[in-house]
Amino acid sequence: MPIRGLSRRNLLKTGAAGLASAALPLGAIRPAFAANVVLGAVYVGPRDDYGWNQAHAVAMDILKTTDGVDVIEEENVPETDAVAQSMESMINLDGANLILATSFGYYDPFVKDLAKKYPDVEFRHAAPLWKEGDPTNAGSYFCYLNQAHYVDGVAAGLCTTSNKIGFVAAKPIPSVLSNINSVLLGARSVNPDATVQVIFTGDWSMPVREAEAANALVDAGADVITCHVDGPKVVIETAEGRGVKSCGHNASQRPLAPKGFITGAEYKWETIYNLYAALLADGQPLPNFLAGGYHNDMVRNTPYGAGANEAAIKAADAAIAALRGGEPIYVGPLKDNKGNLVIDKTYDNYDPELDGMNYLLEGVSGSIT
Amino acid sequence: MTSEMLATILISMLGGAIRVSTPFMFVALGETLTEKSGRINLGLEGNLILGAMVAYAVSYQTGSPWLGVLAAGFSGVFLGLMHGVICSLPRVNDIAVGIAMMSFGTGIAFFFGKPYIQPSAPRLDGLPLGGWTDDSALAQALDINPLFFVGIAVAFVMWWALANTRIGLIVRMTGDSEASARAMGVEPYKVRIMSTAVGGFLAGVGGAFLSLSYPGSWNEGLSSGQGLMAVALVIFARWHPLRCIVAALLFGAAGALGPALQSVGISAGYYFFNAAPYILTLFIMIASARATSSARGAPGELSIVK
């Protein structure tokens, strides 16, 4: 934390605390989760980005209509000290007692530090990062989108003629790597010759570089393009403009590519936020760790677009049914693209071992450093 | 590295240079004109973003992308006039006002741009100059937006006009010596307001290119600092319109290097290659900066060289 002198914010903070303690009987200042939840939601980008933030914001509407829950939101908050300040001002100035921090880089150290500093405030963070030993008033919730990307891969594997699927990725963090690897495994499950080529742009929202990356992938022979960036609009539109097919990410981009859209991987944060809303309305505590995928309705695939052929639709539907039944994606043994054995046995789709993924599988060309 | 890989990289860089350079070119040209008159307008990032938003909105509402380009230019004139007029007040620092204008332009663009993030607006069509080749990558690289040629034409006109016309002389004189301008009966603040407004127009048009051509959609992360980099390019181009073209092309090609290398499988160290444009700028600055010549070509009245 930066050392702050006498600032307007500190004055407001002290003043507000003084007023609150004068007006309320002792002990009633911050009731544990009965009604009157003030929920502060922090987004890393704009709420309507056709992607990650939009998926959250749309689902957040469920909590806005829940009785006793007031939602305050702040968008465009970078993954820096800025998020700590945003969250603190939500707590101190708006009286937030539940914070939903929706971007990966918010957790360590910002959410962890603030959870220790404000033990009465609950923090939930949208990535599978909470583990035993972390503050108990913090927690994680996550949808395993890689399952939907696996389905993308199945469909893409049957739609590609060059056997090369292009992937525009933001940063090499485990959930992104898992999506890339799942696209490959999905494609390989129906087309053993399929390969994935990945280009990292280095940040979550870099429209010009994303367009350059999509163009470079098409120039290098990829005929299906998919991505993991915050707002996939540019990638999907660039792919459509180049006349190649595309698979979406985060939210539905089907209207953006009327000719080439195959399907896309979408979060269903609604499932989690509905559950949170029910628990909050009941005055129940929120779970520290909540995650899921196809088996508990936390991800979905976008309805097929004009780019999907019969065979692809059939195979993708079958893959969805299999995932619902718990069929594993990572069937070992598997090697990474440097030849090391990285997956020794078959892992369940929710095995925590996979959360720390730091490799690209054999068949993916690209490097994480 | 095979020759095929090299060809892919070179074509990507050629395409990147053409695709990415246009906004840099327009902003750098606008800034060149403004600085020639003796003012620095650091706020062109704001013009770029507001121009992008206005162009997209107008194109969506009217169905005519060229009308969007024009509207973007006039949004730039609005910001430029504001900067010019504020800076003409006594004891106002143009750099500070520029930073304020950058926040202002960005802020109103985000505020009014919310409803236009989702819709798809008609875009500017490129000129398919690559029709002669069967290589789809090369054909794509040569699918060039008319604004690219407009930018080059503007650079030549500005270069010629600054050197050969009465207006050009007045602008240069105002920028080099306010006293001489006054002695000639020229009112420096009028010249500077006009130059900043026209410079703002050009930066706005650069923004229109971002939202209507490449990458071709409006969102809040669209510019990511390109307006600021273009202002730096002006120093690198030594206030010369033609060198602005070269600087913008070089910057565009360097920006395409990162993705191009990864696309042919040279993927280690991509953070380094993605930083190529900045590293390039640094090296050029170091190579070209000498104590004796660093400000060569700089207008004498600029607050940073005075």
Interface residues (C-beta under 8 A of the other chain):
Chain A: G45 P46 D48 D49 Y50 N76 Q197 V198 I199 F200 T201 G202 S205 M206 P207 V208 R209 E210 A211 E212 A213 N215 A216 L217 V218 D219 A220 G231 K233 V234 E237 T238 G241 R242 P255 L256 S365 G366 S367 T369
Chain B: T8 I11 S12 G15 G16 R19 V20 F110 K114 I117 Q118 S120 S136 A137 Q140 L210 Y214 P215 G216 S217 N219 E220 G221 L222 S224 Q226 G255 A256 G258 P259 A260 Q262 S263 V264 G265 S267 A268 G269 Y270 Y271 N274
